[in-house]
Amino acid sequence: MRPASLALLLLVAAFPAFAGTDPGSDSTAATEIVLGDVTPPPPPAPDDFRVQAVEGFLAARQDGSLGRAVDRAAKLKTLSPKGATEEEIYGPKGSRLIAFDFSPEAIESERPGHFRIPVYLLFADEAGEVVESRDEILDFSETNGVWICASRRTSAAMSWIRDGVLDTADSLGVSEELTVAEKHLQDWTVGRKESLAYSVADISKGGGGRVIVNCLRYTAEYGRRGFDLKSEPLVLSREQGVLRVESN
């Protein structure tokens, strides 16, 4: 072998396996090789027919709850899955379904011809005060090209009890202020096209003899999913002995 060839072989044998790496780095570290675009594809868009089926079912329940409130015969059998009670479909007695919401992206298809979706419901009494919120799981099945709610179950529910607010108002000596604030909120729910409801969360005394009523106000388009929520407090004060609401 010629001396030049021998020198070249020795040079290759002595050259580091990863000549382009930092001498201070671990030469045994694995090198990640990315081939092509690895960005995951976007999830498929929700099926409009399924979304409409869910919204239509909940809107029918809302309409039925209103019919029950005004003593109009409610067609429970045409709405409810097998075994569902009137309270499960329309809400607690003396209440109506004031708003509902769900995310189309939450639709889950377990098998062809069936899907499941979680929904949120809000019930209020005739004065517009929220009395219950509820999470449900609805199961739909397809029959002759039409999606029908086959079953429902309550996954969580909460009764909105305001006994604590009443006790606080009594202990602070502002029960009259609470009554005026609630009357103001009730008037707010009357005579408007939207579906409205309220809840009083707390009451406290502020500076200058004012009373602050922390409340939640819900606004929803009747028969449509979704709602708006505002949490601006009511501020009450006395002027020449007469209570008035400074902000609304």
TIMAR-862835 format. One record per residue (C-alpha): residue number from 1; residue in three letters; x, y, z. Coordinates in pm, whole numbers. Example, Ala and Ser with C-alpha at 12.3 -4.5 7.8 and 13.67 -1.06 7.14 Angstrom:
TIMAR-862835
PT | 1 | Ala | 1230 | -450 | 780
PT | 2 | Ser | 1367 | -106 | 714
***
This chain:
TIMAR-862835
PT | 1 | Met | 0 | 0 | 0
PT | 2 | Arg | 125 | 341 | -89
PT | 3 | Pro | 215 | 579 | 196
PT | 4 | Ala | -47 | 837 | 85
PT | 5 | Ser | -329 | 581 | 101
PT | 6 | Leu | -217 | 459 | 443
PT | 7 | Ala | -216 | 812 | 579
PT | 8 | Leu | -571 | 870 | 451
PT | 9 | Leu | -701 | 556 | 621
PT | 10 | Leu | -546 | 657 | 951
PT | 11 | Leu | -702 | 1002 | 925
PT | 12 | Val | -1053 | 860 | 867
PT | 13 | Ala | -1019 | 616 | 1157
PT | 14 | Ala | -916 | 895 | 1395
PT | 15 | Phe | -1190 | 1138 | 1287
PT | 16 | Pro | -1479 | 1165 | 1540
PT | 17 | Ala | -1802 | 989 | 1445
PT | 18 | Phe | -1995 | 1318 | 1481
PT | 19 | Ala | -1750 | 1571 | 1351
PT | 20 | Gly | -2009 | 1845 | 1333
PT | 21 | Thr | -2112 | 1826 | 1701
PT | 22 | Asp | -1995 | 2042 | 1984
PT | 23 | Pro | -1684 | 1880 | 2139
PT | 24 | Gly | -1836 | 1942 | 2482
PT | 25 | Ser | -2167 | 1768 | 2403
PT | 26 | Asp | -2258 | 1402 | 2457
PT | 27 | Ser | -2154 | 1223 | 2140
PT | 28 | Thr | -2390 | 934 | 2221
PT | 29 | Ala | -2707 | 1151 | 2217
PT | 30 | Ala | -2968 | 1049 | 1962
PT | 31 | Thr | -3025 | 1280 | 1671
PT | 32 | Glu | -3393 | 1349 | 1589
PT | 33 | Ile | -3469 | 1333 | 1220
PT | 34 | Val | -3797 | 1492 | 1106
PT | 35 | Leu | -3933 | 1387 | 771
PT | 36 | Gly | -4217 | 1588 | 618
PT | 37 | Asp | -4489 | 1787 | 799
PT | 38 | Val | -4571 | 1636 | 1142
PT | 39 | Thr | -4838 | 1894 | 1235
PT | 40 | Pro | -5149 | 1698 | 1338
PT | 41 | Pro | -5448 | 1755 | 1111
PT | 42 | Pro | -5727 | 1977 | 1248
PT | 43 | Pro | -6027 | 1796 | 1399
PT | 44 | Pro | -6322 | 1753 | 1164
PT | 45 | Ala | -6582 | 2029 | 1172
PT | 46 | Pro | -6897 | 1946 | 1373
PT | 47 | Asp | -7184 | 1805 | 1170
PT | 48 | Asp | -7443 | 2084 | 1129
PT | 49 | Phe | -7730 | 1835 | 1136
PT | 50 | Arg | -7617 | 1704 | 1474
PT | 51 | Val | -7574 | 2055 | 1613
PT | 52 | Gln | -7922 | 2149 | 1494
PT | 53 | Ala | -8067 | 1834 | 1648
PT | 54 | Val | -7921 | 1917 | 1990
PT | 55 | Glu | -8028 | 2281 | 1977
PT | 56 | Gly | -8374 | 2185 | 1851
PT | 57 | Phe | -8424 | 1933 | 2130
PT | 58 | Leu | -8323 | 2182 | 2400
PT | 59 | Ala | -8532 | 2459 | 2241
PT | 60 | Ala | -8835 | 2228 | 2246
PT | 61 | Arg | -8772 | 2161 | 2615
PT | 62 | Gln | -8751 | 2534 | 2677
PT | 63 | Asp | -9079 | 2589 | 2495
PT | 64 | Gly | -9238 | 2305 | 2690
PT | 65 | Ser | -9121 | 2449 | 3021
PT | 66 | Leu | -9277 | 2782 | 2930
PT | 67 | Gly | -9599 | 2605 | 2838
PT | 68 | Arg | -9603 | 2430 | 3174
PT | 69 | Ala | -9552 | 2764 | 3348
PT | 70 | Val | -9865 | 2911 | 3186
PT | 71 | Asp | -10070 | 2593 | 3234
PT | 72 | Arg | -10055 | 2496 | 2871
PT | 73 | Ala | -10053 | 2121 | 2813
PT | 74 | Ala | -9693 | 2016 | 2754
PT | 75 | Lys | -9631 | 1741 | 2497
PT | 76 | Leu | -9388 | 1554 | 2715
PT | 77 | Lys | -9407 | 1227 | 2522
PT | 78 | Thr | -9290 | 1388 | 2200
PT | 79 | Leu | -8984 | 1535 | 2370
PT | 80 | Ser | -8858 | 1302 | 2634
PT | 81 | Pro | -8642 | 993 | 2607
PT | 82 | Lys | -8792 | 678 | 2751
PT | 83 | Gly | -8836 | 696 | 3127
PT | 84 | Ala | -8764 | 1071 | 3163
PT | 85 | Thr | -8983 | 1261 | 3407
PT | 86 | Glu | -9139 | 1604 | 3365
PT | 87 | Glu | -8894 | 1755 | 3615
PT | 88 | Glu | -8599 | 1604 | 3430
PT | 89 | Ile | -8714 | 1751 | 3099
PT | 90 | Tyr | -8862 | 2086 | 3208
PT | 91 | Gly | -8684 | 2148 | 3537
PT | 92 | Pro | -8803 | 2179 | 3899
PT | 93 | Lys | -9169 | 2254 | 3955
PT | 94 | Gly | -9243 | 2623 | 3932
PT | 95 | Ser | -8940 | 2687 | 3712
PT | 96 | Arg | -8867 | 2717 | 3341
PT | 97 | Leu | -8561 | 2651 | 3128
PT | 98 | Ile | -8419 | 3000 | 3087
PT | 99 | Ala | -8097 | 2922 | 2897
PT | 100 | Phe | -7889 | 2634 | 2767
PT | 101 | Asp | -7548 | 2590 | 2612
PT | 102 | Phe | -7318 | 2329 | 2460
PT | 103 | Ser | -7003 | 2310 | 2251
PT | 104 | Pro | -7042 | 2152 | 1906
PT | 105 | Glu | -6679 | 2038 | 1932
PT | 106 | Ala | -6777 | 1823 | 2231
PT | 107 | Ile | -6988 | 1588 | 2018
PT | 108 | Glu | -6858 | 1232 | 2053
PT | 109 | Ser | -6942 | 956 | 1805
PT | 110 | Glu | -6902 | 615 | 1964
PT | 111 | Arg | -7047 | 420 | 1672
PT | 112 | Pro | -7230 | 490 | 1346
PT | 113 | Gly | -7577 | 633 | 1392
PT | 114 | His | -7514 | 751 | 1749
PT | 115 | Phe | -7348 | 1044 | 1924
PT | 116 | Arg | -7319 | 1188 | 2273
PT | 117 | Ile | -7280 | 1545 | 2396
PT | 118 | Pro | -7261 | 1728 | 2733
PT | 119 | Val | -7495 | 2026 | 2778
PT | 120 | Tyr | -7550 | 2295 | 3043
PT | 121 | Leu | -7898 | 2408 | 3154
PT | 122 | Leu | -8013 | 2704 | 3363
PT | 123 | Phe | -8356 | 2715 | 3531
PT | 124 | Ala | -8530 | 3018 | 3684
PT | 125 | Asp | -8857 | 3073 | 3869
PT | 126 | Glu | -9139 | 3296 | 3745
PT | 127 | Ala | -8978 | 3600 | 3908
PT | 128 | Gly | -8666 | 3542 | 3698
PT | 129 | Glu | -8442 | 3422 | 3982
PT | 130 | Val | -8214 | 3129 | 3903
PT | 131 | Val | -8309 | 2821 | 4106
PT | 132 | Glu | -8101 | 2545 | 3951
PT | 133 | Ser | -7814 | 2481 | 3711
PT | 134 | Arg | -7756 | 2140 | 3563
PT | 135 | Asp | -7505 | 1946 | 3353
PT | 136 | Glu | -7652 | 1669 | 3140
PT | 137 | Ile | -7522 | 1405 | 2900
PT | 138 | Leu | -7749 | 1356 | 2598
PT | 139 | Asp | -7736 | 1052 | 2369
PT | 140 | Phe | -7877 | 1082 | 2017
PT | 141 | Ser | -7956 | 810 | 1765
PT | 142 | Glu | -8042 | 838 | 1397
PT | 143 | Thr | -8373 | 704 | 1265
PT | 144 | Asn | -8462 | 745 | 899
PT | 145 | Gly | -8216 | 1031 | 867
PT | 146 | Val | -8349 | 1213 | 1175
PT | 147 | Trp | -8151 | 1256 | 1498
PT | 148 | Ile | -8359 | 1182 | 1811
PT | 149 | Cys | -8254 | 1211 | 2175
PT | 150 | Ala | -8260 | 851 | 2296
PT | 151 | Ser | -8147 | 907 | 2655
PT | 152 | Arg | -8033 | 1170 | 2900
PT | 153 | Arg | -7870 | 1170 | 3240
PT | 154 | Thr | -7780 | 1439 | 3490
PT | 155 | Ser | -7407 | 1443 | 3554
PT | 156 | Ala | -7416 | 1735 | 3802
PT | 157 | Ala | -7679 | 1970 | 3945
PT | 158 | Met | -7681 | 2259 | 4189
PT | 159 | Ser | -7971 | 2427 | 4367
PT | 160 | Trp | -7921 | 2802 | 4397
PT | 161 | Ile | -8028 | 2858 | 4756
PT | 162 | Arg | -8016 | 3220 | 4876
PT | 163 | Asp | -8070 | 3158 | 5248
PT | 164 | Gly | -7718 | 3282 | 5320
PT | 165 | Val | -7786 | 3615 | 5149
PT | 166 | Leu | -8107 | 3658 | 5349
PT | 167 | Asp | -7921 | 3585 | 5673
PT | 168 | Thr | -7646 | 3833 | 5584
PT | 169 | Ala | -7897 | 4106 | 5502
PT | 170 | Asp | -8077 | 4045 | 5831
PT | 171 | Ser | -7755 | 4058 | 6034
PT | 172 | Leu | -7650 | 4385 | 5865
PT | 173 | Gly | -7992 | 4541 | 5901
PT | 174 | Val | -8034 | 4585 | 5524
PT | 175 | Ser | -8322 | 4348 | 5453
PT | 176 | Glu | -8524 | 4634 | 5302
PT | 177 | Glu | -8238 | 4716 | 5066
PT | 178 | Leu | -8225 | 4353 | 4954
PT | 179 | Thr | -8599 | 4355 | 4883
PT | 180 | Val | -8567 | 4671 | 4673
PT | 181 | Ala | -8271 | 4527 | 4482
PT | 182 | Glu | -8458 | 4206 | 4405
PT | 183 | Lys | -8762 | 4401 | 4287
PT | 184 | His | -8534 | 4601 | 4058
PT | 185 | Leu | -8389 | 4279 | 3912
PT | 186 | Gln | -8734 | 4127 | 3867
PT | 187 | Asp | -8848 | 4436 | 3676
PT | 188 | Trp | -8538 | 4401 | 3458
PT | 189 | Thr | -8654 | 4055 | 3342
PT | 190 | Val | -9001 | 4177 | 3234
PT | 191 | Gly | -9106 | 4305 | 2893
PT | 192 | Arg | -8797 | 4217 | 2688
PT | 193 | Lys | -8754 | 3978 | 2399
PT | 194 | Glu | -8451 | 3808 | 2548
PT | 195 | Ser | -8465 | 3522 | 2794
PT | 196 | Leu | -8349 | 3680 | 3120
PT | 197 | Ala | -8262 | 3563 | 3471
PT | 198 | Tyr | -8073 | 3686 | 3776
PT | 199 | Ser | -7917 | 3564 | 4098
PT | 200 | Val | -7815 | 3756 | 4409
PT | 201 | Ala | -7476 | 3635 | 4529
PT | 202 | Asp | -7402 | 3861 | 4828
PT | 203 | Ile | -7491 | 4186 | 5004
PT | 204 | Ser | -7266 | 4420 | 5201
PT | 205 | Lys | -7239 | 4775 | 5333
PT | 206 | Gly | -7031 | 5030 | 5147
PT | 207 | Gly | -6909 | 5380 | 5222
PT | 208 | Gly | -7145 | 5672 | 5265
PT | 209 | Gly | -7429 | 5454 | 5387
PT | 210 | Arg | -7454 | 5273 | 5057
PT | 211 | Val | -7545 | 4907 | 5023
PT | 212 | Ile | -7382 | 4690 | 4757
PT | 213 | Val | -7569 | 4393 | 4614
PT | 214 | Asn | -7350 | 4157 | 4415
PT | 215 | Cys | -7559 | 3984 | 4151
PT | 216 | Leu | -7540 | 3785 | 3830
PT | 217 | Arg | -7756 | 3869 | 3529
PT | 218 | Tyr | -7809 | 3628 | 3242
PT | 219 | Thr | -7925 | 3718 | 2893
PT | 220 | Ala | -8003 | 3458 | 2627
PT | 221 | Glu | -8174 | 3449 | 2290
PT | 222 | Tyr | -8486 | 3238 | 2331
PT | 223 | Gly | -8454 | 2899 | 2165
PT | 224 | Arg | -8083 | 2938 | 2086
PT | 225 | Arg | -7779 | 2800 | 2260
PT | 226 | Gly | -7549 | 3025 | 2462
PT | 227 | Phe | -7597 | 3313 | 2704
PT | 228 | Asp | -7427 | 3630 | 2825
PT | 229 | Leu | -7339 | 3684 | 3189
PT | 230 | Lys | -7282 | 4017 | 3365
PT | 231 | Ser | -7173 | 4053 | 3726
PT | 232 | Glu | -7201 | 4430 | 3780
PT | 233 | Pro | -7328 | 4502 | 4136
PT | 234 | Leu | -7627 | 4711 | 4228
PT | 235 | Val | -7554 | 5008 | 4456
PT | 236 | Leu | -7837 | 5141 | 4672
PT | 237 | Ser | -7851 | 5457 | 4880
PT | 238 | Arg | -8108 | 5663 | 5069
PT | 239 | Glu | -8214 | 6008 | 4964
PT | 240 | Gln | -8441 | 6184 | 5213
PT | 241 | Gly | -8524 | 5847 | 5361
PT | 242 | Val | -8618 | 5692 | 5027
PT | 243 | Leu | -8419 | 5400 | 4889
PT | 244 | Arg | -8299 | 5429 | 4532
PT | 245 | Val | -8080 | 5224 | 4302
PT | 246 | Glu | -7779 | 5429 | 4193
PT | 247 | Ser | -7658 | 5180 | 3930
PT | 248 | Asn | -7838 | 4917 | 3728
***
